[in-house]
Amino acid sequence: MPDRLSRNPSTSPAGTPAPGQRADARNNRARLLQAARDAYALDGTDVPSSAIARRAGVGAATLYRHFPTRDSLIAAAFSEQLGQCIATVDEALKDDDPWRGLRTALTKVCRMQAEDRGFSAAFLAEFPDAPDVRRERTRAESGLARLVQRAKETGQLRKDFESSDVTLLLLANNGVLRDSPAASMAASRRLLAYFLQSCRPTDDTPLPEPAPLRLDDLYRAPRRTG
């Protein structure tokens, strides 16, 4: 999709409907978003925008009016999941038991990742047209770091655990996803169980140095050498 196809889009950069939008325009936007979510869940965010327009039963011009860039469509399609991630972290921080809060947050995020093949790319990709996505992602990362610190301070999490290990988990979880939703969920649950078991302070064997990872690294393509 071209970077810019309209100087007067019917949405804000983040994909929010413009004030006073007609009912048919709102309906087309809703169909496009649902078609995008369905396509991304099956095949990831590399699905061509033309295929999403066909799936929604609208023309390419209609798609471009609502979402003038590919990133604005992806950001809008996954705004609900982003909100769910933030709510999950916020709720976990309210838990009086730091370990339970951390465990619950990781379980929910890994499940979202396993249920939707587009989740990692959409949640963690760079969206120049949607600064609110970046802001909320930073908030989620900060919240996860607080969950980790609370569990360490209460002796429920091994002392050498680092916040970057959460990204390591999500990288690994993304790697076990299969074409079958049932297989993806089963593999994700087992991986998480192994991970959580290894995080408990029951083994004094020191870990290697932590990897310098952030949530952004989950979608960043690996560098090729040679």
N, C-alpha and C positions, 0 to 999 in steps of 0.2 A: 504494500500500500504506500503511495507517496506520502512524504512527510507532511505536506500541507496541500489541501485540496479545497479549502474554503476559508475566506476571510471573515465570514459571518456565520460561524457554526451555531447550531441550535442547542449546544451544550456548553458548559464550562469546560476548562481544560481537564478537570478530573472526571468529567462524564456526568455531572449533575444536570438534570433537565433545566432548560432555560425558563425563567418566569413567564407565565402566560402561554406556555406551549399548548397547542391544540390537542384535542383528545386523540385524533388519529396519529398525530406525531408521537404522543406519549405511548400509544399502543405499539407503534413501529419500534420505538426505542426499547420497550419492554421485550418485544419479540427478538430483537437483535441481541440483547443481553442474555436472554435465556438460551438462544442458539449458540452464543459464544461460550457460555458456561458448559453446555452439553458437549460441544466440540472439544473444548480444552480438557474437560474431564476424561475424555476418551483418548485423545491424541496429543495432548500438550498444547502449548501456545504457538507452535509453528504452523497451525492450521491456516491456510490462506484466507484472507478477509473475504474474498469472493465466494468461498465455500460457505462462510458464515452467513453472508447475505442470502445465498440460495436457500440455506437451511431455514432462515427466518421468513422466506417468501417475499423478500423485498429486493429492489434493485440496488446496484452499487452506489448510485447517486444518493439514495436515501441513507445508506450506511455512512457515507462520507459526510453528509450533513450533520448527522448526530455525533459521529466520531471521526474527526478530520485526520487523526493519526492512529496508527496501529496500537501504540502504547496507551492512548486514551481509552480505546475499547477494552484492552486487557485490564487496565486499572479499574475501570468501571465494573467490569464483569466480576472482579474478585474483591470489590470493596466490602461486600458482606462477610467474606471469609476473613479479611483483614480485621474487621470489627470483631469477629468471633475470637480471633487470636488475642487481640488486646483485652477483650472481656475475660478470656481464660486466664491470662496472666494476672489481671487485676483481682479476679476472684481468688486465685491461688495465694496472692499476697495477703488476703484477709484471713486465711486459714491459720488458726492458732498453732497448728502442728507444721513447722517448716518443711519437714521431709514429706509429709502427705501433700502439702501444697505444691512442692516441686514435682513430685511424682505424678500428681493429677494433671498439672500443666503439660508435662512432657507427654503423658499418655494421650491427651486430647489433641495436641499439635501433631504427634506422629500419626494419629488416626486420620486427621484431616489430610495429611500428606498421602497416606495410603489410599484414601477414598478418591482422591482427585489427582490425576497425573499432571495437571497444569498448576497445581498449588505452589510448588517450589519456584517455578519460573515466574509466575504471576506475583507472588508475595515478595520475592526477593530481587526481581529485576529492577534496573534503573528506569524511572519514568520521568523524564525532564518536564513533561507537561502536567505532572501530578505531584507537586511538592508535598501535598498532604500525605501521600503514600510513604514518602521517605521519612517524614516526621513521625508518623505512627509506627513505622518499622523501628526507628530509633527508640521510641518509647517502649516497644516490646522487648528490644534487646536490653534496655536498662532494667526493665522489670524482671527479666530472666536472671540478670546478674544479681539482683537483690534476692531473688529466691535462692540462688546458689549460696550467697553469702550467709543468709539466715540459717540454712541447713548446716553449713560448716560451723557457724558460731555455736550451735546447739549440739555439736558432736554427732550429728546424724548423717553427715556426709564426709567422706575422707578428706583430710586436710589439703592434699595436693590436687584436688579437683579444681579445675578452672572453668570460667564461663565459656571459654572457647570449646570446651568439651561438649557443650550443648550443640554447637554447630557441627562438631564431629559426629554426633549422634544423628543429626538430620541429614548429613551427607551420606552416612551409612544407610539410613532408612530409605533415602531416595534411591539408593542402589539396589535394594531388594524388591522393589515394586515390580510386579509381573503384569501381564496382560489380563489375567484373571483377577477380578476384584477380591474374590475369596482367598486366593493364593497370596495376593498382596497384603491383605489384612492379617493372615496367619503368620506370614514372614515378619511383618512389622511388629506384631505382638511379641513374637519370640525374641527378636533382636532387642526390643526394649526391655524385656524381662532380664536378659543376660546383662544388658548395660546397667540397669538399676541395681542388680545384684552385685556387680563389680564396684559400684559407687559407695557401697556401705563401708564404714571404717572398721572392717574386720580383718584386713590384711595389711601388715606393715611393709610389704614389699614396695619400694618406691617406684613410681611411674617414670617413664621417659619425660623429657621436657615437653611442655604443652605446645601444640601447634598454634602458630599465630593466625587464628581464624576468627572471622566475624561472620555475621549472618549474610553479608553481601557475598561471601565466598561460596555460598551454596549454589549460586547460579553462574558464577564467573567461570568461563571456559578455561580448562587447564592450558598452560603454556606448552608449546611444542619445542623440543630441543633437537639439535642435530640438523 
